[in-house]
């Protein structure tokens, strides 16, 4: 019987594998692959942002072009798609800065987001050319843009710069204090937010001992009269953050009297934060979100400034070290907001 001889061929590569036997060859090939890959990713990302911004612009324009509507659409779209509204705002800025066509794909989308904040087209182009020529990182470009786009000087009514902070006197009542009111021909407990509870026939003190104007609290299922309470103690609640719209406007879950709660949009009293289509506005929003995440408890006191049942609020955050932060004044102190005491209906359209 003959034995078949088998020949083994060593170091023979399949036809579909690259020849990278030496480390130097491997390094050169991978470097080239990565460079081409990142270039394509950069091109796709920039085109994606520009097309997104173009679509947003078209939708808002076709529905009247109102800025308030545009903000509302961006927030709703971000929520529905499960993305940050920053992504949509950046796309919007890039399209507004380059409305004719997507910019030359030589820089990243982050570069173009920074450039979009320069309204002067000539200066924007000059900076774009320099960034490309000198290979600036996004951080380097951001510094240049911040130097060119200086925030406006905050001025008082006389036009002069305000030298001192005009902080708020905090309004903080007592949680669980309510008032008896005569509503629709009967005595009711005013829980706030146009919510009422009919005064039961029997209470801890007996209904006959309670009258309109009295202050009460719920205790062990009974109603107790609180003799030392005053009007300033009212409309103060435990709350939980649902979502930050921007630095001065939030959706909150508000505990009227447990287990009863409602969800309400609140705006901080006495201040105005920058719009989200600005770097300052986005930075302020991120700072507020970070503060809420660190807080172990939230207390709010609300006031109603208008006939549309829109509510202004003082917000107090209790931190882990037991320190309490009056959020309204903190935003003013940090420069994330300016004083504002007169509001209109449009201020809540976010």
C-alpha positions as MATLAB code, in Angstrom:
seq = 'XXXXXXXXXXXXXXXXXXXXXXXXXXXXXXXXXXXXXXXXXXXXXXXXXXXXXXXXXXXXXXXXXXXXXXXXXXXXXXXXXXXXXXXXXXXXXXXXXXXXXXXXXXXXXXXXXXXXXXXXXXXXXXXXXXXXXXXXXXXXXXXXXXXXXXXXXXXXXXXXXXXXXXXXXXXXXXXXXXXXXXXXXXXXXXXXXXXXXXXXXXXXXXXXXXXXXXXXXXXXXXXXXXXXXXXXXXXXXXXXXXXXXXXXXXXXXXXXXXXXXXXXXXXXXXXXXXXXXXXXXXXXXXXXXXXXXXXXXXXXXXXXXXXXXXXXXXXXXXXXXXXXXXXXXXXXXXXXXXXXXXXXXXXXXX';
ca = [
       0.000    0.000    0.000;
       1.396    3.391   -1.058;
       1.384    6.313    1.375;
       0.225    9.643   -0.030;
       2.716   12.439    0.596;
       1.227   15.679    1.966;
       3.098   18.907    1.273;
       2.622   21.735    3.785;
       3.137   25.247    2.405;
       4.177   27.662    5.119;
       3.611   31.455    5.220;
       1.159   31.383    2.358;
      -1.642   33.935    2.910;
      -5.179   33.552    1.619;
      -5.818   35.816   -1.328;
      -8.168   38.106    0.649;
      -5.728   39.016    3.461;
      -3.389   42.031    3.326;
       0.340   41.533    3.530;
       1.264   43.066    6.890;
       3.997   40.732    7.988;
       6.127   43.488    9.537;
       4.906   45.643   12.398;
       5.763   48.764   10.408;
       3.456   47.623    7.604;
       0.658   46.907   10.097;
       1.016   50.327   11.737;
       0.998   52.167    8.432;
      -2.048   50.300    7.167;
      -4.111   50.754   10.355;
      -3.198   54.444   10.534;
      -4.467   54.930    6.978;
      -7.677   52.965    7.668;
      -8.432   55.006   10.795;
      -7.739   58.309    9.063;
     -10.078   57.458    6.182;
     -12.706   56.124    8.569;
     -12.738   59.202   10.780;
     -12.890   61.418    7.703;
     -15.989   59.592    6.485;
     -17.578   59.710    9.945;
     -16.904   63.443   10.105;
     -18.490   63.972    6.696;
     -21.553   61.890    7.603;
     -21.983   63.671   10.970;
     -21.798   67.125    9.413;
     -24.238   66.225    6.644;
     -26.568   64.678    9.233;
     -26.526   67.835   11.368;
     -27.055   70.140    8.389;
     -29.974   68.109    7.037;
     -31.529   67.935   10.528;
     -31.230   71.701   10.912;
     -32.660   72.216    7.433;
     -35.672   70.032    8.266;
     -36.287   71.870   11.547;
     -36.105   75.234    9.823;
     -38.522   74.121    7.102;
     -41.046   72.786    9.639;
     -41.021   75.937   11.784;
     -41.160   78.195    8.703;
     -44.118   76.266    7.277;
     -45.963   76.670   10.603;
     -45.627   80.419   10.992;
     -41.954   80.795   11.889;
     -42.541   81.740   15.552;
     -39.467   81.390   17.778;
     -41.626   80.122   20.654;
     -43.046   77.384   18.435;
     -39.527   76.436   17.326;
     -38.428   75.923   20.943;
     -41.502   73.837   21.665;
     -40.890   71.620   18.619;
     -37.237   71.045   19.515;
     -38.088   70.010   23.079;
     -40.872   67.682   21.942;
     -38.746   66.150   19.181;
     -35.825   65.596   21.566;
     -38.155   63.878   24.043;
     -39.800   61.687   21.391;
     -36.479   60.635   19.832;
     -34.742   60.125   23.174;
     -31.917   62.573   22.424;
     -30.615   65.770   23.994;
     -32.172   68.991   22.759;
     -28.574   70.269   22.458;
     -28.179   67.971   19.440;
     -31.101   69.649   17.691;
     -30.060   73.171   18.638;
     -26.560   72.575   17.240;
     -28.040   71.257   13.995;
     -30.273   74.325   13.781;
     -27.324   76.683   14.309;
     -25.229   74.996   11.624;
     -28.001   75.254    9.044;
     -28.724   78.896    9.898;
     -25.036   79.763    9.466;
     -24.726   77.790    6.187;
     -28.216   77.883    4.616;
     -27.180   77.396    0.988;
     -25.456   74.047    1.395;
     -23.581   72.037    3.996;
     -20.177   73.601    4.759;
     -16.968   72.187    3.312;
     -16.289   68.980    5.200;
     -12.821   69.896    6.392;
     -13.669   70.504   10.039;
     -15.873   68.583   12.441;
     -19.507   69.308   13.247;
     -18.382   70.657   16.635;
     -16.113   73.145   14.855;
     -19.022   74.354   12.746;
     -21.313   74.583   15.756;
     -18.809   76.991   17.335;
     -18.424   78.959   14.082;
     -22.217   79.252   13.736;
     -22.295   81.589   16.741;
     -20.472   84.267   14.721;
     -23.170   86.235   12.911;
     -20.741   88.183   10.725;
     -20.204   85.971    7.651;
     -16.852   87.525    6.732;
     -15.393   87.035   10.215;
     -16.818   83.518   10.370;
     -15.122   82.569    7.081;
     -11.804   84.078    8.193;
     -11.875   82.064   11.403;
     -12.919   78.919    9.533;
      -9.927   79.227    7.178;
      -7.529   79.770   10.089;
      -8.948   76.815   12.022;
      -8.492   74.542    9.022;
      -5.020   75.835    8.126;
      -3.606   75.687   11.668;
      -5.423   72.491   12.659;
      -7.190   73.975   15.668;
      -8.934   71.624   18.063;
     -12.539   72.393   18.969;
     -11.402   73.791   22.337;
      -8.952   76.133   20.641;
     -11.648   77.328   18.259;
     -14.126   77.774   21.137;
     -11.705   80.170   22.861;
     -11.385   82.245   19.692;
     -15.153   82.371   19.251;
     -15.746   83.384   22.886;
     -13.283   86.239   22.457;
     -15.193   87.478   19.402;
     -18.719   86.931   20.724;
     -18.739   88.812   24.020;
     -21.897   88.678   26.157;
     -23.797   91.968   26.364;
     -23.275   94.149   29.430;
     -26.205   93.857   31.799;
     -27.591   97.348   32.323;
     -30.044   98.979   34.675;
     -32.903  101.285   33.754;
     -30.485  104.214   33.383;
     -28.402  102.310   30.831;
     -25.403  101.977   33.150;
     -23.843   98.646   34.003;
     -25.169   97.069   37.166;
     -22.330   96.800   39.678;
     -24.121   94.860   42.407;
     -26.281   91.774   42.229;
     -29.942   92.458   42.794;
     -30.778   89.285   44.681;
     -34.236   88.095   45.676;
     -35.769   87.893   49.110;
     -36.703   84.203   49.298;
     -40.345   83.241   49.702;
     -40.552   79.991   51.614;
     -43.640   78.922   53.522;
     -44.391   75.777   55.492;
     -45.144   72.463   53.846;
     -48.622   71.152   54.648;
     -50.297   74.446   55.593;
     -53.574   75.193   53.771;
     -56.382   77.717   54.078;
     -60.160   77.403   54.287;
     -61.935   79.366   51.552;
     -65.563   79.981   50.682;
     -65.771   78.620   47.148;
     -68.920   77.999   45.109;
     -71.167   78.506   48.101;
     -69.378   76.188   50.511;
     -66.270   75.838   52.647;
     -63.332   74.200   50.905;
     -59.652   73.571   51.572;
     -57.513   75.396   49.011;
     -54.668   73.030   48.055;
     -53.254   75.454   45.484;
     -53.046   75.155   41.690;
     -56.864   75.660   41.557;
     -57.332   72.362   43.417;
     -59.866   72.221   46.257;
     -61.176   69.682   48.754;
     -64.645   70.111   50.200;
     -64.468   70.495   53.950;
     -65.907   67.267   55.431;
     -68.788   67.341   57.841;
     -66.520   66.090   60.614;
     -62.931   67.106   61.286;
     -60.527   67.027   64.163;
     -62.049   70.194   65.615;
     -65.520   69.799   64.176;
     -66.628   71.672   61.105;
     -68.423   74.281   63.157;
     -65.096   75.469   64.563;
     -63.625   76.206   61.104;
     -64.433   79.209   58.960;
     -63.162   80.861   55.776;
     -59.698   82.305   56.326;
     -58.595   79.720   58.891;
     -55.313   77.869   58.360;
     -55.255   74.077   58.723;
     -53.071   71.018   58.355;
     -53.845   67.327   57.880;
     -52.709   65.148   60.769;
     -53.350   61.398   61.037;
     -56.310   61.689   58.691;
     -57.838   64.572   60.648;
     -57.951   68.297   60.020;
     -56.261   70.512   62.612;
     -56.482   74.261   62.893;
     -53.068   75.998   62.889;
     -53.315   79.186   64.936;
     -49.789   80.503   64.320;
     -49.924   80.156   60.502;
     -50.020   83.124   58.136;
     -50.562   83.782   54.429;
     -46.816   83.620   53.702;
     -46.834   79.969   54.842;
     -49.136   78.873   52.011;
     -48.473   77.205   48.641;
     -45.286   75.451   49.733;
     -44.789   71.848   48.666;
     -42.441   68.924   48.393;
     -41.602   68.436   44.713;
     -39.666   66.221   42.339;
     -38.047   67.304   39.102;
     -39.545   65.806   35.956;
     -37.540   67.700   33.347;
     -35.465   70.862   32.975;
     -36.720   72.842   29.969;
     -34.098   75.511   30.401;
     -32.350   77.031   33.403;
     -35.423   78.961   34.566;
     -38.316   76.689   33.522;
     -39.106   73.134   34.707;
     -41.755   70.442   34.711;
     -42.250   69.337   38.323;
     -44.177   66.626   40.151;
     -45.759   68.485   43.064;
     -47.163   66.782   46.168;
     -50.210   68.787   47.223;
     -51.103   66.516   50.134;
     -49.910   62.935   49.859;
     -51.013   60.805   48.100;
     -52.363   63.616   45.855;
     -49.965   65.165   43.364;
     -49.979   66.970   40.023;
     -47.519   67.750   37.248;
     -47.029   71.443   36.513;
     -44.728   73.666   34.483;
     -43.032   76.238   36.747;
     -40.867   79.223   35.982;
     -38.436   80.637   38.534;
     -39.566   83.904   40.067;
     -37.615   87.093   39.511;
     -35.127   86.068   36.842;
     -34.526   85.238   33.210;
     -31.957   82.733   31.927;
     -30.329   82.833   28.452;
     -32.079   81.088   25.570;
     -31.067   77.525   24.693;
     -29.839   78.615   21.271;
     -26.858   80.204   23.027;
     -23.804   78.617   24.610;
     -24.617   80.389   27.889;
     -28.156   78.994   27.850;
     -27.021   75.420   27.342;
     -24.327   75.766   30.003;
     -26.860   77.164   32.486;
     -29.261   74.293   31.789;
     -26.552   71.673   32.354;
     -25.587   73.309   35.656;
     -29.186   73.260   36.883;
     -29.601   69.597   35.901;
     -26.425   68.726   37.804;
     -27.677   70.529   40.919;
     -31.006   68.692   40.892;
     -29.195   65.345   40.595;
     -27.186   66.120   43.738;
     -30.187   67.315   45.749;
     -31.824   64.950   48.241;
     -35.024   67.000   48.583;
     -36.787   69.793   46.707;
     -39.152   72.366   48.211;
     -41.062   74.958   46.186;
     -43.177   77.966   47.071;
     -45.367   79.253   44.258;
     -47.113   82.475   43.363;
     -49.580   83.076   40.536;
     -48.820   86.315   38.692;
     -51.496   86.250   35.983;
     -54.993   85.183   34.966;
     -53.765   82.198   32.912;
     -52.891   80.069   35.970;
     -49.185   80.207   35.220;
     -47.006   79.859   38.300;
     -43.768   81.493   39.388;
     -41.728   79.610   41.926;
     -38.999   79.871   44.516;
     -37.061   76.589   44.518;
     -35.009   75.287   47.440;
     -32.634   72.327   47.104;
     -31.514   70.374   50.151;
     -28.103   68.816   49.554;
     -26.483   65.746   51.123;
     -24.563   67.879   53.632;
     -27.922   69.307   54.838;
     -27.097   72.646   53.220;
     -30.060   74.319   51.528;
     -29.638   76.213   48.259;
     -32.058   78.921   47.140;
     -31.821   78.113   43.444;
     -33.183   81.444   42.169;
     -30.412   83.470   43.813;
     -27.722   80.919   43.011;
     -28.421   81.352   39.282;
     -28.138   85.123   39.688;
     -24.921   84.837   41.706;
     -23.316   82.472   39.171;
     -24.230   84.725   36.250;
     -26.564   82.101   34.759;
     -29.519   84.525   34.836;
     -30.464   88.195   35.173;
     -33.246   89.808   37.188;
     -36.673   89.956   35.593;
     -39.817   90.968   37.442;
     -42.358   91.460   34.649;
     -43.553   88.421   32.726;
     -45.824   87.820   29.763;
     -47.722   84.748   28.540;
     -44.950   84.031   26.005;
     -42.479   83.504   28.853;
     -44.074   80.100   29.508;
     -44.201   79.007   25.844;
     -41.232   76.631   25.982;
];
